[in-house]
């Protein structure tokens, strides 16, 4: 098992790296040149800035049983197809049962924005979200050992 982080815009990189280090799990941060993120205890892969370049690199690295952290539904779907365990920055786990609905929601939201409408953005991150993420990641790692 290894931990792969889609780090572009990810608010939980530090928590994830610390948790991986405590559990002796290899951790890789994938980001583009606009978000060069380096952390002790993690390998960083920096890809050229471009649409989905970090996502495609991550998909090429992921294997069955790896844990992926992303808030991108499309990337989550690709990782699920490779039998990875995928969670978002709030610790919610993506699954075959919920990913289709999330992708549909993303498509509808994009259609609304293209037609000039607005969709609700992300609310300010709370310390409780960080705690929920950390607990979920620890539970997933513990369940896989």
NORNORVEN-V289727 format. One record per run of one state. SS is the DSSP state (A for helix, B for strand, O for the rest). FROM is the first residue (numbers start at 1). TO is the last residue. If there is no record, write none. Layout:
SS,FROM,TO  SS,FROM,TO
This chain:
O,1,1  B,2,6  O,7,12  A,13,22  O,23,25  B,26,32  A,33,35  O,36,42  B,43,47  O,48,52  A,53,61  O,62,66  B,67,69  O,70,72  A,73,81  O,82,84  B,85,87  O,88,92  B,93,94  O,95,98  A,99,114  O,115,126  A,127,144  O,145,145
